[in-house]
Amino acid sequence: MPREIEVKSVLNKTKKRDSWFLDDYTLNLYSSCSFNCLYCYIRGSKYGANLEKSLSVKTNAIEILDRQLFNRAKKNQYGIIVISSATDPYLQIEKKYELTREALKVIVKHKFPVHIITKSDLIERDFDLLHQIDETAILPPDLKQKLDRGVIISFSFSTLNDKDGKIFEPGATLPSNRLKALNKTVKEKFLTGVSMMPLLPFISDTTEHLHLLFSTFKASKVNYVLPATLTLYGNGPADSKTLMLNAIRKSYPELENRYLNYFKNGYEMPGFYQKAFNKKMVELCKEYQLNNSIIH
Ligand code: SF4
Protein backbone atom coordinates (compact mmCIF):
# COMPACT_ATOMS: atom_id res chain seq x y z
CA MET A 1 0.00 0.00 0.00
CA PRO A 2 1.34 3.48 -0.79
CA ARG A 3 1.96 5.95 1.98
CA GLU A 4 -0.42 8.90 2.19
CA ILE A 5 1.32 12.21 2.79
CA GLU A 6 0.41 15.89 2.95
CA VAL A 7 2.50 18.51 1.17
CA LYS A 8 2.88 22.28 1.44
CA SER A 9 3.47 22.85 -2.27
CA VAL A 10 2.80 20.74 -5.33
CA LEU A 11 3.37 23.08 -8.28
CA ASN A 12 7.04 23.72 -8.93
CA LYS A 13 8.14 26.72 -11.02
CA THR A 14 11.18 25.83 -13.11
CA LYS A 15 14.13 28.22 -13.26
CA LYS A 16 14.17 28.16 -17.03
CA ARG A 17 11.93 26.48 -19.59
CA ASP A 18 13.66 23.42 -21.06
CA SER A 19 13.68 23.60 -24.86
CA TRP A 20 12.79 19.88 -25.18
CA PHE A 21 9.94 19.59 -22.70
CA LEU A 22 8.79 23.23 -22.55
CA ASP A 23 8.27 23.10 -18.79
CA ASP A 24 7.39 26.33 -17.05
CA TYR A 25 6.04 24.33 -14.12
CA THR A 26 6.26 20.70 -13.03
CA LEU A 27 3.59 18.82 -11.11
CA ASN A 28 4.20 15.50 -9.35
CA LEU A 29 1.11 14.18 -7.59
CA TYR A 30 2.81 11.01 -6.43
CA SER A 31 6.27 10.60 -4.97
CA SER A 32 8.45 7.75 -6.32
CA CYS A 33 7.10 5.60 -9.16
CA SER A 34 5.71 2.06 -9.37
CA PHE A 35 6.78 1.72 -13.02
CA ASN A 36 10.20 0.97 -11.59
CA CYS A 37 12.34 1.67 -14.67
CA LEU A 38 15.86 0.50 -13.88
CA TYR A 39 17.45 3.47 -15.68
CA CYS A 40 15.26 6.09 -13.96
CA TYR A 41 17.08 9.25 -12.91
CA ILE A 42 15.18 9.52 -9.60
CA ARG A 43 16.83 6.31 -8.42
CA GLY A 44 19.12 6.28 -5.42
CA SER A 45 19.07 5.54 -1.72
CA LYS A 46 16.15 7.93 -1.05
CA TYR A 47 13.60 5.59 -2.67
CA GLY A 48 15.30 2.17 -2.42
CA ALA A 49 15.75 -0.50 -5.08
CA ASN A 50 12.03 -1.16 -5.51
CA LEU A 51 10.45 2.21 -6.23
CA GLU A 52 6.96 0.80 -5.69
CA LYS A 53 7.73 0.26 -2.00
CA SER A 54 8.49 3.96 -1.49
CA LEU A 55 5.45 5.21 -3.38
CA SER A 56 3.56 8.05 -1.69
CA VAL A 57 0.29 9.74 -2.53
CA LYS A 58 0.04 13.49 -1.94
CA THR A 59 -3.48 13.41 -0.58
CA ASN A 60 -3.94 17.20 -0.25
CA ALA A 61 -2.38 17.92 -3.65
CA ILE A 62 -5.58 19.08 -5.36
CA GLU A 63 -6.46 21.68 -2.76
CA ILE A 64 -2.88 23.03 -2.80
CA LEU A 65 -2.77 23.01 -6.61
CA ASP A 66 -6.03 24.96 -6.79
CA ARG A 67 -4.58 27.63 -4.52
CA GLN A 68 -1.23 27.79 -6.31
CA LEU A 69 -2.80 28.03 -9.78
CA PHE A 70 -5.25 30.67 -8.59
CA ASN A 71 -2.32 32.81 -7.38
CA ARG A 72 -0.31 32.27 -10.59
CA ALA A 73 -3.32 33.05 -12.82
CA LYS A 74 -4.06 36.22 -10.84
CA LYS A 75 -0.55 37.46 -11.68
CA ASN A 76 -0.95 36.33 -15.29
CA GLN A 77 1.87 33.81 -14.88
CA TYR A 78 0.53 31.29 -17.35
CA GLY A 79 2.94 28.56 -18.39
CA ILE A 80 3.09 24.94 -19.46
CA ILE A 81 2.74 22.44 -16.62
CA VAL A 82 4.69 19.23 -17.19
CA ILE A 83 2.88 16.27 -15.62
CA SER A 84 5.07 14.63 -14.50
CA SER A 85 8.81 15.10 -14.16
CA ALA A 86 9.65 12.66 -11.33
CA THR A 87 6.88 10.05 -11.46
CA ASP A 88 4.26 8.95 -13.99
CA PRO A 89 0.84 10.64 -13.82
CA TYR A 90 -0.91 7.37 -14.72
CA LEU A 91 0.47 4.86 -12.24
CA GLN A 92 -1.68 1.84 -11.32
CA ILE A 93 -2.84 3.61 -8.12
CA GLU A 94 -4.16 6.54 -10.16
CA LYS A 95 -7.17 4.28 -10.91
CA LYS A 96 -8.03 4.43 -7.23
CA TYR A 97 -6.88 7.91 -6.18
CA GLU A 98 -7.68 9.80 -9.42
CA LEU A 99 -5.30 12.61 -8.42
CA THR A 100 -4.27 13.26 -12.01
CA ARG A 101 -7.90 13.41 -13.13
CA GLU A 102 -8.79 15.81 -10.30
CA ALA A 103 -5.71 17.92 -11.05
CA LEU A 104 -6.77 18.19 -14.71
CA LYS A 105 -10.18 19.49 -13.58
CA VAL A 106 -8.44 22.21 -11.55
CA ILE A 107 -6.20 22.99 -14.52
CA VAL A 108 -9.27 23.35 -16.80
CA LYS A 109 -10.67 25.82 -14.28
CA HIS A 110 -7.52 27.97 -14.22
CA LYS A 111 -6.81 27.61 -17.96
CA PHE A 112 -3.19 26.44 -17.82
CA PRO A 113 -1.61 24.47 -20.69
CA VAL A 114 -0.13 21.02 -19.95
CA HIS A 115 2.48 18.62 -21.27
CA ILE A 116 1.69 15.07 -20.19
CA ILE A 117 4.60 12.59 -20.21
CA THR A 118 3.60 8.98 -19.64
CA LYS A 119 4.32 5.31 -20.17
CA SER A 120 0.72 4.31 -19.49
CA ASP A 121 -2.46 3.68 -21.47
CA LEU A 122 -4.58 5.00 -18.57
CA ILE A 123 -4.33 8.46 -20.14
CA GLU A 124 -7.22 7.46 -22.46
CA ARG A 125 -9.56 7.82 -19.46
CA ASP A 126 -8.86 11.59 -19.38
CA PHE A 127 -9.24 12.48 -23.06
CA ASP A 128 -12.43 14.42 -22.20
CA LEU A 129 -10.62 16.80 -19.81
CA LEU A 130 -7.56 17.04 -22.03
CA HIS A 131 -9.76 18.19 -24.93
CA GLN A 132 -11.18 20.94 -22.71
CA ILE A 133 -7.68 22.08 -21.73
CA ASP A 134 -6.54 21.94 -25.36
CA GLU A 135 -9.30 24.33 -26.37
CA THR A 136 -9.26 26.79 -23.49
CA ALA A 137 -5.71 27.02 -22.08
CA ILE A 138 -3.92 30.36 -22.09
CA LEU A 139 -0.37 30.07 -23.41
CA PRO A 140 2.52 32.18 -22.09
CA PRO A 141 2.99 35.24 -24.37
CA ASP A 142 6.30 34.08 -25.88
CA LEU A 143 4.79 30.76 -27.02
CA LYS A 144 1.59 32.11 -28.53
CA GLN A 145 3.08 32.51 -32.02
CA LYS A 146 4.82 29.13 -31.94
CA LEU A 147 2.27 26.81 -30.38
CA ASP A 148 -1.46 26.91 -30.88
CA ARG A 149 -2.35 24.04 -28.56
CA GLY A 150 -3.07 23.78 -24.86
CA VAL A 151 -2.10 20.11 -24.57
CA ILE A 152 1.07 18.24 -25.55
CA ILE A 153 1.20 14.48 -24.96
CA SER A 154 4.50 12.58 -25.03
CA PHE A 155 4.61 8.81 -24.71
CA SER A 156 7.90 7.58 -23.40
CA PHE A 157 9.58 4.56 -25.02
CA SER A 158 13.02 3.05 -24.48
CA THR A 159 12.17 0.09 -26.74
CA LEU A 160 9.28 -1.36 -28.73
CA ASN A 161 10.15 -4.87 -27.60
CA ASP A 162 7.80 -6.15 -24.86
CA LYS A 163 10.41 -8.58 -23.54
CA ASP A 164 12.89 -5.75 -22.98
CA GLY A 165 10.12 -3.56 -21.58
CA LYS A 166 9.48 -6.20 -18.91
CA ILE A 167 13.18 -6.26 -18.02
CA PHE A 168 13.97 -2.56 -17.96
CA GLU A 169 10.64 -0.91 -17.08
CA PRO A 170 8.83 -3.75 -15.31
CA GLY A 171 5.88 -1.81 -13.87
CA ALA A 172 4.95 0.21 -16.95
CA THR A 173 2.30 -0.53 -19.57
CA LEU A 174 3.91 -2.89 -22.11
CA PRO A 175 5.35 -1.07 -25.15
CA SER A 176 2.85 -2.82 -27.47
CA ASN A 177 -0.10 -1.55 -25.41
CA ARG A 178 1.54 1.86 -25.00
CA LEU A 179 1.73 2.06 -28.77
CA LYS A 180 -2.00 1.36 -29.04
CA ALA A 181 -2.66 4.21 -26.58
CA LEU A 182 -0.38 6.48 -28.60
CA ASN A 183 -2.32 5.67 -31.78
CA LYS A 184 -5.61 6.45 -30.05
CA THR A 185 -4.16 9.75 -28.81
CA VAL A 186 -3.11 10.72 -32.34
CA LYS A 187 -6.60 9.80 -33.61
CA GLU A 188 -8.04 12.19 -31.01
CA LYS A 189 -5.97 14.86 -32.79
CA PHE A 190 -3.86 15.83 -29.78
CA LEU A 191 -0.38 17.20 -30.37
CA THR A 192 1.35 13.88 -29.74
CA GLY A 193 4.96 12.75 -29.79
CA VAL A 194 7.44 10.29 -28.42
CA SER A 195 10.21 10.72 -25.91
CA MET A 196 12.76 8.01 -26.72
CA MET A 197 14.66 8.52 -23.51
CA PRO A 198 16.76 6.58 -23.07
CA LEU A 199 17.51 4.40 -26.06
CA LEU A 200 19.48 1.47 -24.67
CA PRO A 201 22.97 1.00 -26.14
CA PHE A 202 23.29 -2.19 -28.25
CA ILE A 203 19.70 -3.19 -27.38
CA SER A 204 17.29 -0.58 -28.72
CA ASP A 205 19.82 1.59 -30.55
CA THR A 206 20.78 -1.09 -33.08
CA THR A 207 20.24 -0.11 -36.72
CA GLU A 208 17.42 -2.62 -36.98
CA HIS A 209 15.59 -1.44 -33.86
CA LEU A 210 16.07 2.24 -34.70
CA HIS A 211 14.41 1.70 -38.07
CA LEU A 212 11.61 -0.17 -36.34
CA LEU A 213 11.13 2.73 -33.89
CA PHE A 214 11.22 5.46 -36.51
CA SER A 215 9.04 3.63 -39.05
CA THR A 216 6.51 2.73 -36.35
CA PHE A 217 6.23 6.29 -35.05
CA LYS A 218 6.11 7.66 -38.58
CA ALA A 219 3.22 5.29 -39.35
CA SER A 220 1.54 6.48 -36.14
CA LYS A 221 1.76 10.05 -37.50
CA VAL A 222 3.32 11.52 -34.37
CA ASN A 223 4.23 15.22 -34.41
CA TYR A 224 7.75 14.81 -33.01
CA VAL A 225 10.30 12.40 -31.55
CA LEU A 226 12.78 13.28 -28.79
CA PRO A 227 15.62 10.73 -28.77
CA ALA A 228 18.42 10.60 -26.19
CA THR A 229 20.92 8.06 -25.00
CA LEU A 230 21.44 6.43 -21.62
CA THR A 231 22.88 7.98 -18.47
CA LEU A 232 23.47 5.86 -15.35
CA TYR A 233 24.38 7.03 -11.88
CA GLY A 234 25.80 5.60 -8.66
CA ASN A 235 27.24 2.37 -7.37
CA GLY A 236 24.89 1.84 -4.42
CA PRO A 237 22.37 -1.04 -4.36
CA ALA A 238 19.45 1.22 -5.34
CA ASP A 239 21.28 3.23 -8.00
CA SER A 240 20.46 3.07 -11.70
CA LYS A 241 23.94 2.00 -12.74
CA THR A 242 23.95 -0.97 -10.35
CA LEU A 243 20.45 -2.07 -11.31
CA MET A 244 21.04 -1.76 -15.04
CA LEU A 245 24.35 -3.60 -14.88
CA ASN A 246 22.70 -6.42 -12.89
CA ALA A 247 19.94 -6.68 -15.49
CA ILE A 248 22.43 -6.67 -18.37
CA ARG A 249 24.46 -9.40 -16.63
CA LYS A 250 21.32 -11.51 -16.27
CA SER A 251 19.53 -10.90 -19.55
CA TYR A 252 22.27 -9.75 -21.94
CA PRO A 253 25.49 -11.35 -20.60
CA GLU A 254 27.19 -10.86 -23.97
CA LEU A 255 26.87 -7.07 -23.44
CA GLU A 256 28.14 -6.98 -19.88
CA ASN A 257 31.75 -6.13 -20.68
CA ARG A 258 30.77 -3.34 -23.05
CA TYR A 259 28.48 -1.75 -20.46
CA LEU A 260 31.10 -2.17 -17.73
CA ASN A 261 33.72 -0.65 -19.93
CA TYR A 262 31.63 2.39 -20.86
CA PHE A 263 30.05 3.07 -17.47
CA LYS A 264 32.77 1.96 -15.08
CA ASN A 265 34.15 5.45 -14.47
CA GLY A 266 31.39 7.73 -15.60
CA TYR A 267 27.67 8.22 -15.97
CA GLU A 268 27.36 8.55 -19.72
CA MET A 269 28.41 6.90 -22.94
CA PRO A 270 31.76 8.09 -24.34
CA GLY A 271 32.02 11.16 -26.57
CA PHE A 272 32.51 9.24 -29.83
CA TYR A 273 29.33 7.24 -29.18
CA GLN A 274 27.32 10.35 -28.35
CA LYS A 275 28.55 12.13 -31.46
CA ALA A 276 27.61 9.16 -33.66
CA PHE A 277 24.26 8.78 -31.85
CA ASN A 278 23.32 12.43 -32.38
CA LYS A 279 24.33 12.29 -36.05
CA LYS A 280 22.28 9.12 -36.54
CA MET A 281 19.21 10.70 -34.93
CA VAL A 282 19.41 13.72 -37.23
CA GLU A 283 19.73 11.39 -40.25
CA LEU A 284 16.80 9.22 -39.16
CA CYS A 285 14.59 12.25 -38.49
CA LYS A 286 15.38 13.44 -42.01
CA GLU A 287 14.86 10.03 -43.58
CA TYR A 288 11.50 9.51 -41.86
CA GLN A 289 10.54 13.20 -41.99
CA LEU A 290 9.97 13.43 -38.27
CA ASN A 291 10.56 16.58 -36.23
CA ASN A 292 13.05 16.29 -33.38
CA SER A 293 11.46 19.03 -31.29
CA ILE A 294 7.95 19.96 -30.19
CA ILE A 295 8.25 23.48 -31.57
CA HIS A 296 9.85 23.69 -35.01
S1 SF4 B 1 8.05 6.02 -15.54
FE1 SF4 B 1 9.51 7.71 -15.46
S2 SF4 B 1 9.55 8.34 -13.31
FE2 SF4 B 1 8.62 6.31 -13.38
S3 SF4 B 1 10.30 4.88 -13.00
FE3 SF4 B 1 10.06 5.11 -15.22
S4 SF4 B 1 11.49 6.74 -15.81
FE4 SF4 B 1 11.18 6.86 -13.58
Boltz pocket constraint, residues with backbone or C-beta under 6 A from the ligand:
constraints:
  - pocket:
      binder: B
      contacts: [[A, 33], [A, 34], [A, 35], [A, 36], [A, 37], [A, 39], [A, 40], [A, 41], [A, 42], [A, 51], [A, 85], [A, 86], [A, 87], [A, 88], [A, 119], [A, 169], [A, 172]]
      max_distance: 6.0
